[in-house]
């Protein structure tokens, strides 16, 4: 009975690992797609505003954070702080 329970727990763990990888892949694709969309919008406008540059920097930090997570399987908090500081400065400079 204990052997069956261990196999069941291992299969659930494996399923959750695959689910997490799929989620990370979807997150990566959405960050890249959003960055490319904003870049093409800048190219179409013919110039880049401060809002566009700060938004691309946020996308860059999100991409770096996901890339580091794939390599080390640890979530770097320092990149979250960079993203928060950039988002706050973008809000203060653009919206206020």
N, C-alpha and C positions, 0 to 999 in steps of 0.2 A: 504493500500500500504506500509506503514512504517513497519507493522508487517511482511510482506513478505520479505522486504529488510533486516530486522533484522535476520529473519530465514536463509536467503541466506548467509548473512555474517557469521553467526554462523556455518553453514555447511561448508563454505570455511575454516574458522578457524579450525574446527575439522579435516578436510581433511589435512590441512597443519601440524597440530600437529601429525597426524598419519604418514605422510610422513617424518617428522623429526625423529620420533621414529624408523621408518624403516631404515633411513639413519644412525642413531646412532648404531643400531644393526649390520648393515653391517660393519661399522667402527670398532666396537668391535670385531666382528668375524675375520676381516682381520688382526687386530693387534695381536690377540691371535694366529691365524694361522701362521703369520710371525714369531712370537717369538718361537713357537714350531718348525717350520721349521729350524730356525737358531740353536736352541738347539740341534735338532737331527743331524744337520750338525757338530756341535762341538763334540757330542758324537761319531759320525762316524769317525772324524779325530783323536779322542783320546786325544785331548788337546784343551785348549782355549787360543786364542791369545787376546791381548789387544783390537784389533778391535772387536772381538766377544763380549767381556765383555761390552764394551761401547755401542755396538748396542743393547744388551739385556737390558742395563740400559735405553736406549731410549724407547724401547718397554714397559718397566716397567712404566716409567713416562707417556707414552701415555695411558696405561691401567688405571693408577691411575687417570689421568685427566678425562677420560671417566666415570669411576666409581663415581667420585665426582660429575660430571655433572648429572648423573642419580639420585643421592641422593638429591642434592641441587638445581638442574636446574640453576646453575650458572657456568660459565666457569672460572676456576681458572687460572689467568694469571701467577702466580708463577710457575706452572708446565710448561707452555710454555717457560718461561725463563730458567728453568732447562734443557729442551730439547734442546734449542738453544745453551746453554753453552756446553752441552755434545756433540752435533753435531759439534760444532766448535772445541772443544778439540780433538775429534776423527779425524776431518779433519787435524788439525795441527800435531797431533802425527803420524798418519798413512800415509797420502798422501804427506806430505812435507819432 
